[in-house]
């Protein structure tokens, strides 16, 4: 980050100080100002990798700054205890906990979670500013009944870690074989063929088993025109066609072509034979450390190991046979359940004022970087970089920072992420420079996970599960060659209809229309 970014904070701080000084200087005012208020928050437990929240430097400092003390209830295996938690006395708010959009709507309408839209307008100026400047954020959080029951985890940087998945290709192998970075699906196939032909120990595309569907398949889908709704839409088996109409991906002819492409890679040994079973994360990373991985996907190269950034070159876009070039990225709101205020909260306004700080520029810096001179230093170029104790932490700098600040690990906190460049520099990295990212490569739409009515959610629960299970089984059979795409595709599509594909599309179109017109 440059010096001018830091300087822009100074007027705010001067204004903030002036406002504090203008308060009436009376004993009653002093007593009120110094009186610590208490809120009760429940969150998932991270004490296996960092101190308790009550002992974390960030929260101790924020208590001094805000005058609000937090009584933290940290719960292990929160997802398994939801129903039990809801049956008793509730915390004032749930912080960084995993509620689905369907649960948010359900429990909001039941009165367990309270509506926030009016409170946000009055008590959360930083979040309201984001709503005003980026209406899609507010639309994403708005339930079908018109209420907002939760606050977002979000990023306005489309290339932010977590928002955009990309391929990473072994640059050392490219150099050795005098090959260029592939830019099309045909070039990718040729390069992978050259990789595996050059050494019997080398794999082409190789990831832990089961991840081909979440990465390589989605990248290729975008290459075949199925990424027009963005990453979350693809995860929900949706795209927007040339007529701006919502369609299912899973029964479209282009999906057949995607699986045919993957089938050819698999048949030629360009995709690891254990892509569907037999390789866990530890096995994969061990093989990667022995330089056996030609291609993988993730949001950053560190996932494969500390050698990732030096060994692998990112590929954000692969052009398909019809000329489609689309980034595999998602909307600004990555999580919609980051802060939920319950019916048992005695002072919802105080809770919103407390959490709203983290949607401000200064709150973003504090939650991710901490305080200058304590957890980070500003270098001669004006960049904020973690102190050496964090950068040299025995378990890596990310967990090093997690011993001090909260918003660096686990995600889904109520927060607007700093731009990726700032976060890279904080860890002493050179910010990634992409040569294949352009505005015109952004998805035409970036659809969120739609908020469903309670009736829609109830109907979709069984349909979605049945369809997802069938698609997962079918993918394996088509790609491995157990089923023939020419002979068995029609039967596959008919079976999708039998388990509810057309009804699922009807419901999704209702939600899409509701989202686009709100």
C-alpha angles and dihedrals in degrees: 000000000000128000093251089063090056093045092056089066094059097076089052092050092048090049091048091051092047091051090052092049092052093064116111108273099223132128089247091053092046091050092049092047094049095045109108116225121208132222128182117224130180121206142157117278120256098166092119088075106023143016122287113279091249089057097043114114093228095057094043089053094045090053088059092046098046103031088230123120118207122214100205122206106193113195127198116219091008094177092063093050101048098107093047091049092051092052094063139044108318128224117247088255143353112239122200094342128145113253119154120231088249091055092047091055094042097050092038091057090045089056098245092113117043128227112258108184096097092041091050091053091053105032108023108058095163094054091041089055089055089049091051095047096038109031092179089072092058092043091052092055097043115104122217089261090061096252131119112221101171145032126240140249101213151153130206092201108090091202092052117132106266097027100068126046116199140174121255118207128196104257093188090061091046090053093046092052095039092240130149125230105274116247102178136047090251092051091048091054092049094049093049089050090053091049096054093041092055097062134009091222094057125098125201110212108008130169136145109291116280098025098097090088094054097048126010093034092050092048090052091045088057088051089056096050098264096112099073093111095051133243099306091049090052089051087055091049093251140125137165117245129216090274091056090250122139115245138176116253097204098069099033122115090238089059088056088055091049092054090045089055091049089046090056091049091049095046091051093049093248091123117055111262089227093059091117102037143002107045124088128187095268093051091048094050091047090054090045090054087057090054097250099131120092100172137010139154134234142123092268136009096243090080091080094049142289090294091060100097093049096043106040133059119209123241113194100172133033114189114226132213092272095050097259115155114176133158116236094230137133139225123278093263107073095168130021101190103063099120123016122176115212134215090254095062109114094200114028091169091060091051092053093047089050095051098037091075090074092062090060125087092247091046091051091054094045095049095046105030105019119208131339111254092020109056102000141023130211111236127215091272092055095256122142112232128177117252119261094257088063097040091050097043111145094239095043134281096278092060087038090061089044089066087067111022132033109215099071102075137045097012128217095092118142096268148106108242120235115245114280093245091060092048093048092051091048089063093047094256130138105247113250116258114203123202095190103055120102134156091247090060092063114109112267088237129017102204120192129218097285120239108242129208114243090255092050092048092051093050095044095049095079097031094052093047093049093046094046092050093049094047091049092052092044094050091058092048096047096044095044092046099245086122124039115232094213097047103031104036096089092051089050092052092047091052090051088056091050092055093048111274095142093048090048089053091050091054093045090051090053089052092045092052091047092051095046094049100042 
